[in-house]
Every structure is written in structure tokens, then in C-alpha cells.
Amino acid sequence: MLALQYSNGQLTLHKNYPKPIPEPDEALVRVTLAGICSTDLEIVKGYVPDFAGVLGHEFVGVVEAAEEESWIGKRVVSSINIGCQTCQACQKQGPEHCLNRQVLGIHHRDGVFAEYVAVPLRNLHLVPDNVPDERAVFTEPLAAALRIQEQVAIRPSAETAVIGPGRLGLLVAQVLRNAGVDVTILGRRNSSLTLPNAWRLSTGLVTDFPESSFDFVVETTGNNDGFVEALRLVRPLGTLILKSTFAGNSQLDLTKVIVSEINVRGSRCGPFAPALRLLAQNTIQTDKMIMAEYLLPDALAAFQKAAQPGVLKVLLRPTPPQTL
């Protein structure tokens, strides 16, 4: 099959990559659409030095083979963490923190920038009929945005900032606003705020706000400067949510965390079922986030496009869309 492989710092488009053979508890899914995210871009920069294989984890597809035949022909998305199912973490919390987990396109498991992917049946979620592929492909990052509310209680009256009007920050800001939170999305350039302004989100430049301006801060920039600004802006006894993962080392002065007793929480993967419900209800805007779509043979050009400053979502389509 055609697949985009990453190894030793290089992306290579393979025309004869081995087609996955699903295990008895897995499904073979034909990928119909996939999204390039910041994690994919950071892996190419060296974020996960031991990963080698097919990149990608945001996708929608159709089940082509499964021992449980009721899945065949179904349009699906898939959660990305695959646990051992036997350890204490898997039994009590789920696969996200299994020490032996695999993660699609990130850790010891081929991802979705290919014509086919094999995933466990337990990871699959049916896509509602009224959610087109172009919206369903946002399920994984929207689930990550929803994870915040699973982890912490946010007072609707809390002055809240989302730092980074990018791929994830725009979803986080919408989720929080829909929950009634007083949220402002902050960027470094006025041009980066055009879309959230059009969506009538409160916006501002991160440099316009003095130290300790917000009770609750979510950092989504994907760079060290975002960490620094997030810590600067959170008030004493406030809460700081860290969403960014990136290549390289972060250097932070953590004095304020201690002296001001800041609550710091890492936040990663989230629940797919409520994400799909929101997409079906059309309460989260995604269409304007899509800035380009490429066929899989042009995946290298797609990555170049996705890495450009200010570019939001770039999609990969393994095969041309079928026409009736």
C-alpha cells in the first residue's frame, strides 16, 4: 500500500509499504481522510526519537475487514492509545497511561498516513451519518479539548485564557465558551486572531496583558515561549493547563508555581463519544480551520504546507473522493 513513513528524521513516501494484517480483535480500516497535527510536525523535528513507522493519528475511515462482521462497511474514527489490557493502569484508568501502550503514529504503532490501518475493535467509534468526513477528522483533537473538563472543574466566572489560536487552541476555546466560561484566546500577531474574531470569540495579544491577569490558563502553543507566557499570566492560586508537546527542552523558572501556589495540570487525550456528539450537533466550528487538502502521493508537500506559520489544518486523502 501507499504510506508515509518516518524514520531517522526523514519522511519517505513508500509505494509498497506492507498492508497491515489485523489481529483477531482488530479491524482493517481503509483511511478516507486524515489530518496533520502539531504532534506530527514535532515528531519530524525529533520529538519522539525512537519512533519509526507510519505517522498520523487523526483520521476517519471505513472498516473493510473484521472478525466481528457487524463492523464491516461502517464509517469510524478510532481512539489512539492501545493498552495491554492487563495492567493496573488499563484496568482502572484505561489505556492512556499504560506503561506498555502503543499509540497510533506516535509510539510503537503504525499510524494513518496510509491507505490502511489496523486498530483494535475496542478503539472504534461509529461516525454519525450527519457528520461528513471533513468534520469527523477533528474527533481526536476535539476529544483532547474536552479532556480539560474531565480533569478540573472550571468556574464559569473564572477569567480564562487560551494561549495559542492554532489547531488545538481554537477547539479548546470553543469548548470552554460553550460551557459558559469567560474565555479569551491570545495570540502573538493580530493576523492569527482573524478566525476567532470571526467566530465572535474574545481575543487579544498575549503581550497586551499584564502579569497575573487570568484565573485559568490553557497553554496550546507548542513552543517554550507559550509555557513562559502562560505561567506569567496565571494568577496566584490559579490553574495552568499544559497541552503542548514539542521537540527540544523547555526551560522555565518555576518559582511562581511554588510561591503563588499555582495548580499545574498536564492534559492529553480525551473522550471520543462526546466529541462525536458535539460534531453531530454542529456546535463546534471546524470548516474554516481546513486550509488545504492533498492526496497522499503529495504528502511531503502537505507537510511543508502544514509547517508554515499561521496554517491551521491540512488534510491528507489517501485516494481521490469517489464520484457518483
C-alpha positions in Angstrom: 0.0 0.0 0.0 1.0 3.7 -0.2 2.2 5.1 3.1 4.1 8.0 4.5 6.9 6.6 6.8 9.1 8.5 9.2 12.5 7.1 10.2 15.7 8.7 11.5 14.5 12.3 10.9 13.3 11.6 7.4 9.8 11.4 5.8 9.6 8.9 2.9 6.6 8.1 0.7 6.5 4.3 0.1 4.5 2.8 -2.7 4.9 -0.8 -1.5 4.6 -0.5 2.3 3.2 -3.7 3.9 -0.5 -3.6 4.2 -1.4 -4.3 7.9 -2.8 -7.7 8.8 -5.3 -7.2 11.7 -5.2 -9.4 14.8 -8.4 -11.3 15.7 -9.6 -8.5 17.9 -8.8 -5.8 15.3 -10.3 -4.2 12.3 -8.7 -3.3 9.0 -9.8 0.2 8.2 -9.5 2.0 4.8 -8.4 5.5 5.6 -10.6 8.0 3.8 -9.3 11.2 5.3 -6.5 12.1 7.8 -5.3 15.3 9.4 -1.8 16.6 10.1 -1.4 17.9 13.6 1.3 19.7 15.6 2.5 16.4 17.1 3.2 15.0 13.7 5.2 18.1 12.8 7.1 17.8 16.1 7.9 14.1 15.6 9.6 15.1 12.3 11.7 17.6 14.4 12.7 14.8 16.8 10.0 14.9 19.5 9.8 11.1 19.6 13.4 10.0 18.8 12.7 6.3 19.0 9.6 6.2 16.7 9.9 4.7 13.2 6.9 3.9 11.1 3.8 5.4 9.5 2.9 8.8 11.0 -0.6 10.2 11.7 -3.4 9.6 14.3 -6.3 11.9 13.3 -8.5 10.1 10.8 -11.8 8.8 9.6 -12.2 5.6 7.6 -14.3 2.6 6.6 -14.0 -0.9 8.1 -13.1 -3.3 5.4 -12.3 -6.4 7.4 -13.1 -7.7 10.9 -13.9 -11.0 12.6 -16.9 -9.2 14.1 -18.7 -8.8 10.8 -21.2 -6.2 12.1 -18.4 -3.6 11.8 -17.7 -4.2 8.1 -18.7 -1.2 6.0 -19.1 1.1 9.0 -17.6 4.6 8.9 -15.4 5.0 12.0 -12.9 7.0 13.9 -10.5 5.5 16.5 -9.0 6.5 19.8 -5.2 6.3 19.5 -4.0 4.6 22.7 -3.7 0.8 22.7 -3.0 -0.6 26.1 -2.0 -4.1 27.3 -5.5 -4.6 28.9 -4.0 -6.4 31.9 -2.0 -3.9 33.9 -3.4 -1.8 36.8 -3.5 1.4 34.7 -5.5 -0.3 31.9 -7.9 -1.9 34.4 -8.6 1.2 36.5 -8.0 4.3 34.2 -7.8 3.0 30.7 -5.0 2.6 28.1 -3.9 6.3 28.1 -1.4 5.7 30.9 -0.5 2.0 30.3 3.3 1.7 30.6 3.3 -0.8 27.7 0.9 1.1 25.5 1.2 1.7 21.8 0.0 5.0 20.3 -1.1 5.3 16.6 1.6 7.0 14.6 3.4 8.1 17.7 4.7 5.2 19.8 5.4 1.6 18.6 2.4 1.5 16.2 1.9 2.5 12.6 -0.4 5.4 12.1 -2.9 6.6 9.5 -1.0 8.4 6.8 -1.5 5.3 4.6 -4.2 3.6 2.6 -5.0 1.2 5.5 -4.5 1.0 9.3 -5.3 -1.8 11.7 -6.8 -0.8 15.1 -8.5 -2.8 17.9 -12.2 -3.1 17.7 -12.5 -1.7 21.2 -11.0 1.6 20.0 -13.5 2.2 17.2 -16.4 4.7 17.3 -19.1 5.0 14.8 -19.4 8.3 13.0 -22.9 9.7 12.9 -24.4 9.9 9.4 -24.8 13.7 9.6 -21.1 14.2 10.2 -19.1 14.4 7.0 -15.5 13.1 6.9 -14.2 16.7 6.9 -15.7 17.2 10.3 -15.2 13.6 11.7 -11.4 14.0 11.1 -11.5 16.6 14.0 -12.7 14.0 16.5 -9.4 13.2 18.1 -8.3 16.9 18.7 -11.8 17.8 19.9 -11.7 14.9 22.4 -8.3 16.3 23.6 -10.0 19.7 24.1 -12.8 18.0 26.1 -10.3 16.3 28.4 -9.7 19.5 30.3 -13.3 19.5 31.7 -12.8 15.8 32.8 -9.7 16.8 34.8 -10.7 20.0 36.5 -13.8 22.0 37.5 -13.8 25.4 35.8 -15.9 28.1 37.3 -17.9 29.8 34.6 -16.9 33.1 36.2 -13.2 32.4 36.1 -11.3 34.7 33.8 -9.8 32.2 31.4 -7.2 32.5 28.7 -6.3 30.0 25.9 -2.8 30.8 24.7 -2.3 29.8 21.0 -5.0 30.4 18.3 -3.9 27.3 16.4 -5.2 23.9 15.6 -5.9 22.8 19.2 -6.4 26.2 20.8 -9.4 27.1 18.6 -11.1 23.9 19.6 -10.3 24.4 23.3 -11.6 27.9 23.2 -14.9 26.8 21.6 -15.4 24.0 24.1 -14.9 26.3 27.0 -17.1 29.0 25.6 -19.9 26.5 25.0 -19.6 25.6 28.7 -20.3 29.2 29.6 -16.7 30.0 30.6 -15.4 33.6 30.2 -12.6 32.7 27.8 -10.2 34.9 25.8 -8.0 33.4 23.1 -4.5 35.0 22.9 -2.0 35.1 20.0 1.2 36.8 19.2 0.0 38.5 16.0 -3.2 40.2 15.0 -3.4 38.1 11.9 -3.6 34.9 14.0 -6.8 36.2 15.6 -8.8 36.8 12.4 -10.6 33.5 12.6 -11.5 33.5 16.3 -12.7 37.1 15.8 -15.0 35.9 13.0 -16.3 33.3 15.4 -17.0 36.1 18.0 -14.6 34.7 20.5 -12.9 37.2 22.8 -9.3 37.7 21.6 -6.2 39.6 22.4 -2.4 39.8 22.0 -0.6 37.9 24.7 1.7 40.9 25.2 -1.2 43.2 25.9 -2.0 41.6 29.3 0.0 42.2 32.5 1.2 39.5 34.8 -1.4 37.5 36.7 -4.3 38.5 34.5 -6.2 35.2 34.5 -7.6 32.7 36.9 -7.3 29.8 34.5 -4.9 29.5 31.6 -4.7 26.8 28.9 -1.4 26.6 27.0 -1.6 25.2 23.5 1.1 26.9 21.5 3.5 24.0 21.0 6.6 26.0 22.0 8.6 27.0 25.0 7.6 30.7 24.8 4.0 29.7 25.3 4.9 28.0 28.6 6.6 31.1 29.8 3.7 33.4 28.9 1.2 31.0 30.4 3.0 31.0 33.7 3.3 34.8 33.6 -0.4 35.3 33.0 -1.9 32.9 35.6 -2.9 34.5 39.0 -1.8 33.3 42.4 -3.8 30.1 43.4 -4.8 29.9 39.7 -4.8 26.9 37.4 -2.5 26.2 34.5 -3.3 23.5 31.9 -0.4 22.4 29.7 -1.4 20.9 26.4 1.8 21.4 24.3 4.3 18.7 23.4 7.3 19.6 21.3 10.8 18.7 20.3 13.5 20.2 22.5 13.9 21.1 26.1 11.7 23.5 28.0 13.4 26.0 30.3 11.1 27.5 32.9 11.6 29.4 36.2 9.1 27.6 38.4 9.5 30.0 41.3 6.0 31.4 40.7 4.5 27.9 40.7 5.7 27.5 44.3 5.4 31.0 45.7 1.9 31.6 44.1 0.7 28.1 44.7 -0.2 27.6 41.1 -2.1 24.4 40.2 -0.4 22.8 37.1 -2.0 20.0 35.2 -0.9 18.2 32.1 -3.7 17.3 29.7 -3.6 14.9 26.8 -6.1 12.6 25.1 -9.8 12.8 25.8 -13.2 11.1 25.2 -14.4 10.4 21.7 -18.1 9.8 22.3 -18.9 13.4 23.5 -16.6 14.8 20.8 -18.7 13.0 18.1 -21.9 14.2 19.8 -20.7 17.8 19.6 -19.7 17.4 15.9 -23.2 15.9 15.2 -24.9 18.8 16.9 -22.8 21.2 14.8 -21.9 23.3 17.9 -18.2 23.3 17.2 -16.9 25.1 14.1 -14.2 23.3 12.1 -14.7 24.1 8.4 -12.8 27.3 8.4 -9.8 25.6 10.1 -9.2 23.5 7.0 -6.7 25.4 4.9 -5.6 22.7 2.4 -6.2 19.2 1.3 -3.7 16.9 -0.5 -3.8 13.5 -1.9 -1.5 11.0 -0.2 1.1 10.9 -3.1 1.6 14.6 -2.3 2.1 14.1 1.4 5.6 15.7 1.5 4.2 18.9 0.1 1.3 18.6 2.6 3.8 18.6 5.5 5.6 21.6 4.1 2.3 23.4 3.9 1.3 22.4 7.5 4.6 23.6 8.9 4.1 27.2 7.6 3.3 29.8 10.2 -0.4 30.5 10.6 -1.5 27.4 8.8 -4.2 25.5 10.6 -5.5 22.1 9.5 -4.0 20.4 6.4 -5.8 17.2 5.4 -4.5 14.1 3.5 -6.7 12.0 1.4 -5.3 8.5 0.6 -7.5 8.1 -2.5 -9.4 10.6 -4.6 -13.0 11.0 -3.5 -15.5 8.8 -5.3 -17.9 10.5 -7.6 -21.4 9.2 -8.2 
